[in-house]
Amino acid sequence: MFWLLLLLPAWAFTATACVRLCLAAMRAAAADPDPAGVLGEPDLSLYEAAFLSGGPQRVADVTLLSMARQRRLHLAHTGWATVVDPLGRDEIERSVIGAIGPEGQSRIAPVRTRAARADAVRRLADRLVRSGLAVPDAGGLTIGAAVRQVRAAALAVAVLAVAALLLPLEADTSRLMVGLWFLLPFTLSLSCLAIARFEVHPYSPWASAAGQRVLGALLRRRRSGDEPSFLTSVALRGIRAIGEPELRAAFAHRDAPHRE
């Protein structure tokens, strides 16, 4: 009967993960004020699109690139940011300049981190949450996190099932029966994943269902070839949308020493 000691945690993992997924889906549905799109599709600012697509880090990246394209900030391919114009045009630009520091020069990687944690970005997030476009911070209870837990539970059930089948069994216990007992929680986890895939995909840690609809509308309206399109592409896709080698090197650089 040692296999029962493995079956109990298999059920516990599966039940906990599936319940969390259901709660996350219910919470996301309750937070969606416009399930049928009645409220229309509000226009997003560049910062708002960046946050809904990639969170605070994406907002910092877009701000750095926007200032660099306007030649108010120099982003060197060696991974350093230098302030050219110390007067930010909005609070997020001012937070980036503040993240660079009083010397006017800093490595890009810590600037991105500090700017993403700035109060200005937090206020942006709060506005999007109040408008129903962003997912509120609820201790990690998001659909994406819950789906990952269900996947982990399914993997754990499979591992526990293999371990149980390798154990010596009593004479009146068949390995087929043991496998069927483990098949139940495994099937439950896969069913929850299938339903989530059909009902609430894609899983975004930042944009609510309403926010994802607005982002989808923005993608459909986006035009290529002009300057706003470049920044919009970065806002929606991240730094992988940067086509210029020097700018890509600036963001990819990690450990080269500073040289005067």
C-alpha positions in Angstrom: 0.0 0.0 0.0 3.0 2.3 -0.2 1.7 3.6 -3.6 -1.2 5.3 -1.7 1.4 7.5 0.0 2.3 8.7 -3.5 -1.3 9.0 -4.7 -2.3 11.4 -1.9 0.2 14.1 -2.8 -0.7 13.6 -6.5 -4.3 14.5 -5.7 -3.3 17.3 -3.4 -1.1 18.9 -6.0 -3.7 18.6 -8.7 -6.6 19.8 -6.6 -4.8 22.8 -5.3 -3.5 23.9 -8.7 -6.9 23.4 -10.4 -8.7 25.3 -7.7 -6.2 28.2 -8.0 -6.8 28.2 -11.8 -10.5 28.4 -11.4 -10.2 31.2 -8.9 -7.9 33.1 -11.1 -10.2 32.7 -14.1 -13.2 33.8 -12.0 -11.4 36.8 -10.7 -10.3 37.8 -14.2 -13.9 37.5 -15.5 -15.2 39.6 -12.6 -12.6 42.3 -13.3 -13.5 42.6 -16.9 -16.1 45.4 -17.0 -16.8 45.0 -20.7 -17.0 41.3 -21.8 -18.8 42.1 -25.0 -16.7 45.1 -26.0 -19.5 47.6 -25.3 -17.2 50.2 -24.0 -15.3 50.5 -27.3 -11.6 50.5 -27.8 -9.8 53.4 -26.0 -6.6 54.7 -27.4 -3.5 53.7 -25.5 -0.5 55.9 -24.9 2.9 54.5 -25.7 3.6 53.9 -22.0 0.2 52.2 -21.5 0.7 49.9 -24.5 4.2 49.0 -23.2 2.9 48.2 -19.7 0.1 46.0 -20.9 2.4 44.2 -23.2 5.5 43.7 -21.1 5.0 45.3 -17.7 7.2 47.9 -15.9 10.4 46.8 -17.6 8.9 47.4 -21.0 7.9 50.9 -20.0 11.5 51.7 -19.0 12.8 50.3 -22.3 10.4 52.3 -24.4 11.3 55.5 -22.5 15.0 55.0 -22.9 14.6 54.3 -26.6 12.2 57.3 -27.1 14.6 59.6 -25.4 17.5 58.2 -27.4 15.7 58.6 -30.7 15.1 62.3 -29.8 18.8 62.6 -29.0 18.1 63.6 -25.4 19.8 60.4 -24.2 22.8 58.6 -25.6 22.7 54.8 -25.4 26.2 53.5 -26.2 26.7 50.0 -27.7 29.0 49.4 -24.7 26.0 49.4 -22.4 26.1 52.9 -21.0 23.4 55.6 -20.9 24.4 59.3 -20.9 22.0 62.1 -20.3 22.1 64.8 -23.0 19.0 66.8 -22.0 18.4 66.7 -18.2 14.9 68.0 -18.5 12.4 65.2 -18.8 9.1 65.9 -20.6 7.0 63.8 -18.3 7.2 62.0 -15.0 8.4 58.7 -16.5 11.2 60.4 -18.4 12.2 62.2 -15.2 12.2 58.9 -13.4 14.6 57.5 -16.0 16.9 60.5 -15.7 16.8 60.1 -11.9 17.6 56.4 -12.3 20.7 57.4 -14.3 21.9 59.5 -11.3 23.4 62.9 -10.7 26.5 62.2 -12.7 24.4 61.9 -15.9 25.9 58.5 -16.8 25.2 54.9 -15.8 25.1 51.4 -17.0 21.8 50.7 -18.9 20.9 47.5 -17.0 20.5 49.0 -13.5 18.8 52.0 -15.1 16.2 49.8 -16.6 15.6 48.1 -13.2 15.4 51.3 -11.2 13.2 53.0 -13.7 10.8 50.0 -13.8 10.4 50.3 -10.0 9.8 54.1 -10.0 6.7 55.6 -8.5 5.7 57.1 -11.9 5.4 53.6 -13.4 3.5 52.4 -10.4 1.0 55.2 -10.8 0.7 54.2 -14.5 -0.1 50.7 -13.4 -2.7 51.9 -10.9 -4.5 53.9 -13.5 -4.6 51.0 -15.9 -5.9 48.7 -13.1 -8.7 51.2 -12.2 -9.7 51.4 -15.9 -10.0 47.6 -16.0 -7.2 47.2 -18.6 -4.5 45.8 -16.3 -4.4 42.9 -14.0 -4.3 44.0 -10.3 -1.5 42.7 -8.2 -3.0 39.9 -6.1 0.0 38.0 -4.8 0.7 36.2 -8.1 -2.8 34.8 -8.5 -3.0 35.4 -12.2 -4.2 33.0 -14.9 -0.7 32.6 -16.3 0.8 31.7 -12.9 -2.1 29.3 -12.2 -1.7 27.6 -15.6 2.0 27.0 -14.8 1.0 25.5 -11.5 -1.4 23.1 -13.2 1.3 22.1 -15.7 3.7 21.5 -12.8 1.0 19.4 -11.0 0.5 17.3 -14.1 4.3 16.7 -14.3 4.4 15.8 -10.6 1.5 13.3 -11.0 3.3 11.6 -13.9 6.6 11.3 -11.9 4.7 10.0 -8.8 2.8 7.5 -11.0 6.1 6.1 -12.4 7.5 5.9 -8.9 4.4 4.1 -7.7 4.5 1.6 -10.5 8.1 0.8 -9.8 7.3 -0.1 -6.1 6.7 -3.7 -5.1 2.9 -4.2 -4.9 0.8 -6.6 -2.9 -0.4 -9.8 -4.5 -4.0 -8.6 -4.8 -3.0 -5.2 -6.3 -2.5 -4.9 -10.0 -0.3 -2.3 -11.6 -3.1 -1.5 -14.0 -5.3 -0.4 -11.1 -2.5 1.7 -9.6 -2.0 3.4 -13.0 -5.7 4.1 -13.3 -5.8 5.8 -9.9 -3.0 8.1 -11.0 -4.6 8.6 -14.4 -7.6 10.4 -12.7 -5.7 13.4 -11.3 -3.5 13.5 -14.5 -6.7 13.7 -16.6 -8.1 16.4 -14.4 -5.1 18.6 -14.8 -5.0 18.1 -18.5 -8.7 18.9 -18.7 -8.2 22.1 -16.8 -5.3 23.1 -19.1 -7.5 22.4 -22.2 -10.4 24.5 -20.8 -8.1 27.3 -19.9 -6.5 27.2 -23.4 -9.9 27.4 -25.0 -11.5 30.0 -22.7 -8.9 32.4 -21.4 -5.9 32.1 -23.7 -3.6 34.1 -24.1 -2.5 34.3 -20.5 -1.1 37.8 -19.7 0.4 38.7 -16.4 -0.2 42.4 -17.1 -3.2 42.9 -19.4 -6.7 42.0 -18.4 -9.2 40.5 -20.9 -10.3 44.1 -21.8 -6.6 45.2 -22.0 -5.8 42.3 -24.4 -8.7 43.3 -26.6 -7.4 46.9 -26.8 -3.9 45.6 -27.5 -5.3 43.5 -30.3 -7.0 46.5 -31.8 -3.7 48.4 -31.6 -1.9 45.6 -33.4 -4.5 45.7 -36.2 -4.2 49.4 -36.6 -0.4 49.6 -36.4 1.4 50.8 -39.5 5.0 50.1 -40.4 7.7 52.3 -41.7 7.4 55.5 -39.6 9.0 56.6 -36.3 5.9 56.0 -34.1 5.7 52.5 -35.6 9.2 51.7 -34.3 8.4 52.7 -30.8 5.0 51.0 -30.9 6.7 47.8 -32.1 9.1 48.0 -29.2 6.2 48.6 -26.8 4.3 45.6 -28.1 7.2 43.2 -28.8 10.0 44.4 -26.5 13.7 45.0 -27.4 13.7 42.1 -29.8 11.9 44.5 -32.2 15.0 46.8 -32.3 16.5 46.5 -35.7 19.5 48.8 -35.2 22.6 46.8 -34.3 24.1 49.4 -31.9 20.9 49.9 -30.0 20.5 46.1 -29.7 24.0 45.9 -28.4 23.4 48.6 -25.9 20.5 46.6 -24.3 22.2 43.2 -24.7 25.5 44.4 -23.1 26.0 43.1 -19.6 29.5 43.1 -18.2 32.0 45.2 -20.2 33.9 47.8 -18.0 33.3 51.5 -18.5 36.0 53.3 -20.4 36.6 57.0 -20.4 
